[in-house]
Amino acid sequence: MEVAIVSGLSGAGRSTAAKCLEDSGWFVVDNLPPNLIATMVDLGAGASGRVTRMAVVLDVRSRAFTEDLASVIKDLDARGYRPRLLFLEASDATLIRRYEANRREHPLQGGGRLVDGLAAERTLLEGLRREADVIIDTSNLSVHQLRAEIERSFAEGPRRSSLTVLSFGYKYGLPLDADLVVDMRFLPNPFWIPELRDLTGRDPAVRDYVLSQEGAAEFLDRYTGLLDLVGGGFRREGKRYLTLAVGCTGGKHRSVAVAEELARRLGSDTLSVRVAHRDLGRE
């Protein structure tokens, strides 16, 4: 089992690191006392393969922090776990700005000033920083850039993004969770063809009719290219889940056929695509 320990200065981004590791498939435990880490790792290792990657997030709220943690790391290494230590830091100016923004006191501030707490914490964590496998200075990093740095260091291979292609009917309202919306009402409506009216966009006759209309093929070619461009930008910004809503009047014919075709075209090794039809069968 892989084991990671996440520590560093308060306000440097440990919570973001924990969420990123959790999204990457790690089992994350926050603020566990150092003397319980080995026990938790043993429990994870004995979980019949359900836990293969465990990360423990620690800060100076854990009392007897440095001495206990150093001995725990040595103990885990002796057991063959070989934990990786991620240390997050930032400049004093950045940390002060962040603390003033959320109006919280530093855990080591006591009755003194914020700068006193920061200085005490740096001294306390100096030895731990020297032992770190990965050190990330978050002073000039956005949340998305920090996530990218952690993924490069700890993710197991390239992460796949997830796209849901959702058909819907405009007469039932827009999907609330749509990131992108495309309107297929510029294509002729199969509803007005008696032999197609009772079928859906999943039926070959309706699909072939919709996709053979003037402008349909050109739209699919151009929009697929546009989605590649937009999706790449979203991935660089750390957004891994997208919902593309494809609409027509009732969500039965055109939107269903186009949603199925877009899903077929967009699936790849780096993009997991699922298709759903919100209003199919609702009429």
LINWO-V517307 format. One record per residue. N is the residue number from 1. RES is the residue in one letter. PSI is psi as a letter, one per 30 degrees, with the letter a starting at -180 (* if undefined). OMEGA is omega in degrees with one decimal (none if undefined). Layout:
# LINWO-V517307
n->[N | N]
res->[RES | RES]
psi->[PSI | PSI]
omega->[OMEGA | OMEGA]
This chain:
# LINWO-V517307
n->[1 | 2 | 3 | 4 | 5 | 6 | 7 | 8 | 9 | 10 | 11 | 12 | 13 | 14 | 15 | 16 | 17 | 18 | 19 | 20 | 21 | 22 | 23 | 24 | 25 | 26 | 27 | 28 | 29 | 30 | 31 | 32 | 33 | 34 | 35 | 36 | 37 | 38 | 39 | 40 | 41 | 42 | 43 | 44 | 45 | 46 | 47 | 48 | 49 | 50 | 51 | 52 | 53 | 54 | 55 | 56 | 57 | 58 | 59 | 60 | 61 | 62 | 63 | 64 | 65 | 66 | 67 | 68 | 69 | 70 | 71 | 72 | 73 | 74 | 75 | 76 | 77 | 78 | 79 | 80 | 81 | 82 | 83 | 84 | 85 | 86 | 87 | 88 | 89 | 90 | 91 | 92 | 93 | 94 | 95 | 96 | 97 | 98 | 99 | 100 | 101 | 102 | 103 | 104 | 105 | 106 | 107 | 108 | 109 | 110 | 111 | 112 | 113 | 114 | 115 | 116 | 117 | 118 | 119 | 120 | 121 | 122 | 123 | 124 | 125 | 126 | 127 | 128 | 129 | 130 | 131 | 132 | 133 | 134 | 135 | 136 | 137 | 138 | 139 | 140 | 141 | 142 | 143 | 144 | 145 | 146 | 147 | 148 | 149 | 150 | 151 | 152 | 153 | 154 | 155 | 156 | 157 | 158 | 159 | 160 | 161 | 162 | 163 | 164 | 165 | 166 | 167 | 168 | 169 | 170 | 171 | 172 | 173 | 174 | 175 | 176 | 177 | 178 | 179 | 180 | 181 | 182 | 183 | 184 | 185 | 186 | 187 | 188 | 189 | 190 | 191 | 192 | 193 | 194 | 195 | 196 | 197 | 198 | 199 | 200 | 201 | 202 | 203 | 204 | 205 | 206 | 207 | 208 | 209 | 210 | 211 | 212 | 213 | 214 | 215 | 216 | 217 | 218 | 219 | 220 | 221 | 222 | 223 | 224 | 225 | 226 | 227 | 228 | 229 | 230 | 231 | 232 | 233 | 234 | 235 | 236 | 237 | 238 | 239 | 240 | 241 | 242 | 243 | 244 | 245 | 246 | 247 | 248 | 249 | 250 | 251 | 252 | 253 | 254 | 255 | 256 | 257 | 258 | 259 | 260 | 261 | 262 | 263 | 264 | 265 | 266 | 267 | 268 | 269 | 270 | 271 | 272 | 273 | 274 | 275 | 276 | 277 | 278 | 279 | 280 | 281 | 282 | 283]
res->[M | E | V | A | I | V | S | G | L | S | G | A | G | R | S | T | A | A | K | C | L | E | D | S | G | W | F | V | V | D | N | L | P | P | N | L | I | A | T | M | V | D | L | G | A | G | A | S | G | R | V | T | R | M | A | V | V | L | D | V | R | S | R | A | F | T | E | D | L | A | S | V | I | K | D | L | D | A | R | G | Y | R | P | R | L | L | F | L | E | A | S | D | A | T | L | I | R | R | Y | E | A | N | R | R | E | H | P | L | Q | G | G | G | R | L | V | D | G | L | A | A | E | R | T | L | L | E | G | L | R | R | E | A | D | V | I | I | D | T | S | N | L | S | V | H | Q | L | R | A | E | I | E | R | S | F | A | E | G | P | R | R | S | S | L | T | V | L | S | F | G | Y | K | Y | G | L | P | L | D | A | D | L | V | V | D | M | R | F | L | P | N | P | F | W | I | P | E | L | R | D | L | T | G | R | D | P | A | V | R | D | Y | V | L | S | Q | E | G | A | A | E | F | L | D | R | Y | T | G | L | L | D | L | V | G | G | G | F | R | R | E | G | K | R | Y | L | T | L | A | V | G | C | T | G | G | K | H | R | S | V | A | V | A | E | E | L | A | R | R | L | G | S | D | T | L | S | V | R | V | A | H | R | D | L | G | R | E]
psi->[k | k | k | k | k | k | a | a | k | k | g | f | g | e | e | e | e | e | e | e | e | e | f | g | g | k | j | k | k | k | h | k | k | e | f | f | e | e | e | e | e | e | e | e | f | g | g | h | f | f | j | f | j | k | k | k | k | k | a | f | f | j | l | h | d | e | e | e | e | e | e | e | e | e | e | e | e | f | f | g | e | i | k | k | j | k | k | k | l | l | l | e | e | e | e | e | e | e | e | e | e | f | h | l | k | k | f | g | e | b | g | a | l | e | f | e | e | e | e | e | e | e | e | e | g | e | e | e | e | f | f | k | e | k | k | k | j | g | e | g | k | l | e | e | e | e | e | e | e | e | e | e | f | f | k | i | l | k | k | k | l | k | k | k | j | j | l | l | k | f | f | g | l | k | k | f | g | k | e | k | k | k | j | g | g | f | l | k | j | f | e | g | j | e | f | f | e | f | l | l | f | f | k | e | e | e | e | e | e | e | f | f | l | k | f | e | e | e | e | e | e | e | e | e | e | e | e | e | e | e | e | e | e | e | e | f | g | g | j | f | k | k | j | j | k | j | l | a | e | f | h | e | d | e | e | e | e | e | e | e | e | e | e | e | f | f | k | a | f | f | j | k | k | k | k | l | j | e | g | k | g | f | *]
omega->[176.2 | 179.5 | 175.7 | 175.1 | -177.5 | 179.7 | -179.9 | -175.9 | 177.2 | -178.4 | -177.0 | 174.9 | -179.0 | -179.1 | 176.7 | 178.2 | 180.0 | 179.8 | 179.8 | 178.5 | 178.2 | 177.8 | -179.7 | 175.2 | 177.5 | 170.2 | -170.7 | 175.5 | -175.1 | 172.7 | 176.0 | 176.7 | -175.9 | -177.4 | 175.9 | -176.0 | -178.1 | 178.2 | 179.6 | 178.9 | 177.5 | 178.3 | 178.0 | -179.6 | 180.0 | -175.9 | 174.8 | 175.5 | -179.4 | 177.1 | -179.9 | -179.4 | -177.3 | 176.7 | 178.9 | -178.8 | -176.5 | 172.4 | -174.0 | 173.1 | 175.9 | -175.7 | -175.7 | -167.2 | -167.8 | -176.6 | -179.7 | -176.8 | 178.7 | 180.0 | 178.6 | 179.1 | 178.0 | -179.8 | 178.8 | 178.9 | 178.7 | 179.3 | 177.3 | -179.2 | 178.9 | -177.1 | 173.4 | -176.3 | 176.0 | -179.6 | -179.8 | 179.9 | 177.0 | 179.3 | 177.8 | -178.7 | 179.3 | -178.6 | 177.9 | 179.3 | 180.0 | 179.0 | 178.8 | 180.0 | -178.8 | 173.2 | 175.8 | 175.2 | 174.7 | -177.2 | 178.6 | -176.3 | -178.6 | 178.5 | -177.2 | -178.8 | 178.9 | -179.3 | 177.6 | 177.8 | 178.5 | -179.8 | 179.5 | -179.0 | 178.1 | 178.4 | -178.0 | -173.8 | -175.8 | 179.7 | 179.7 | 179.1 | 179.9 | -178.1 | -172.8 | 174.2 | 179.9 | 176.3 | 179.7 | 174.6 | -174.9 | -173.9 | -175.0 | -178.7 | 169.2 | 177.7 | -178.7 | 178.3 | 176.9 | 177.3 | 179.9 | 179.0 | -179.1 | 178.0 | 178.6 | -176.1 | -170.5 | -177.8 | -179.3 | -177.2 | -179.6 | -179.6 | 175.6 | 173.3 | -176.7 | 178.4 | 172.4 | 175.0 | -170.8 | 173.9 | -179.9 | 175.5 | -178.6 | -177.8 | 176.3 | 177.6 | 179.2 | 173.0 | -176.1 | -174.1 | -177.0 | 171.9 | 179.2 | -179.7 | 176.7 | -173.0 | -178.1 | -178.6 | 174.7 | 177.4 | 177.7 | -175.3 | 177.6 | 179.3 | -175.6 | 175.1 | -171.1 | -176.3 | 178.7 | -171.5 | -174.9 | 177.3 | 178.4 | 179.1 | 175.3 | -179.6 | -176.8 | -177.9 | 178.7 | 179.6 | -178.4 | 179.1 | -176.7 | -173.9 | 179.4 | -178.5 | 179.4 | 179.8 | -176.1 | -178.6 | 179.1 | 177.8 | -177.8 | 179.8 | -177.0 | -176.2 | 175.5 | 176.4 | 178.2 | 179.1 | 175.1 | 179.6 | -178.6 | -179.5 | 176.7 | 177.2 | 177.2 | 179.7 | 178.4 | 178.0 | 175.7 | 178.7 | -172.3 | -176.0 | -179.5 | 172.2 | 176.5 | -178.9 | -179.3 | -171.7 | 166.9 | -173.2 | -175.7 | 179.5 | -175.3 | -172.0 | -171.2 | -177.7 | -179.7 | -179.1 | -178.9 | 177.8 | 178.5 | -178.9 | 176.9 | 178.7 | 179.1 | -176.7 | -168.8 | -178.3 | -179.7 | 179.5 | -177.8 | -177.5 | 175.3 | -174.8 | 172.0 | -179.9 | 178.7 | -177.0 | -171.8 | -168.9 | 179.4 | -177.6 | -176.6 | -175.9 | none]
